Amino acid sequence: MSDSDLTPDNAMKILMLTDSFLPHAGGSREYYYNLYRHLAEFDDTRVTIATKKVPGWEEFDRRVSSDSFGIARWLKPLSTWRLQELPKGLGPFLHAAWHIHKENPEILHAGDLYPQAVSALILKKMTGLPYLAYCHGEDIALTDRYKYQPRVRDRIYLGADAVVANAEFARKGLLRIGVPESRIVKITPGVDLDRFSPRPAREDLIEKWNLKGKKVVLTVARLVSRKGHDLVLRAIARLTRELPDAVYLIVGRGPEEQRLQKLAAELGIMDAVRFGGHVPEELLPDCYNLCDVFAMLNREEANGDLEGFGMVFLEANATGKPVIGGRSGGTADAIVEGKTGFRVDASQLDELTATLRMLLTDTNLRCQLGNAGRDRVQREFQWRDRARMLHDASMEICKARSREKRTAVLASPE
């Protein structure tokens, strides 16, 4: 493939394989959606997302699809990554093979290790079609705990023509397992600055959650253990006597909800906690604009589950808010220590309490960190720039494959 070969009718066709996609919730799904919708805006690129059906998919697909960006869905996502689930990967494999036959893409992108990247590895061996895989950091940490999964994982990453690392933490993990640095492309998440921007707090939301006159600490995340909601609850319990106007707003749902409600009751702080539940995507920027401080005390779980990056920290910064995160996983790329927020040891409640106290009592510091965060997001985290990196990496792979095919033809006997 040469640059002169590319026209709107003869573009680089990318088939992206992912187990789930928006409107399914999750930071990695937001990451993929924003990367690929911007990638499809390049005149020489066409994208098809091959994925599963999730609630609300029909209306979503109608709204976002275009001539250069399509979504093909089939069946439901896998419930886990365990090896016993792999036989269920036959369906996604056949789905991918059908779209290769139907659309003749130049390259595969695999958004999940199992079963999508396994399919890409097999299809490359069968057809010679190159593939690009993704690593979010926790992919390596989670599979390290098992006996056989690391072998499959390493074959996937070592067999890929390129691997996208979403943070420095992920990049270092790939280097550790032997992926050549030349094949790693670091593409951190971006922020939609049209959606996430400073704006006045909405009065209806202030009234809904009784936030008038309050200093609001916010967490936007699934209610799962590694997000550290319980740590913030304990810190708020320590601060309520000296800061009686402090309130903790929790936005999201998840399996930990009842446990967190019980903990808030046991700590005697139900009056200082607001469980906001599920909030529609269009309201999330307004939620960020309600708070004074954004906090998500991410930590690594015993099974290796951790925060690969933390897009919510950038979204909060984009609305001009200071952030507090856990000192684990990939958050070092999302938070500039002392400049846009702070990273604290999730095992040290005293450190978290002191950091919250400092930010809640110092308006100037909150403004300074929030403004610096907004400036950094504007400079460094535009989705279009990230899509350009993905475009260039994909194009280079396609050109290399084209050169290899031409060389093979010239070398073959007549």
Order of alpha helices (4+ residues) and beta strands (2+ residues): beta-alpha-beta-alpha-beta-alpha-beta-alpha-beta-alpha-alpha-beta-alpha-beta-alpha-beta-alpha-beta-alpha-beta-alpha-beta-alpha-beta-alpha-beta-alpha-alpha-alpha
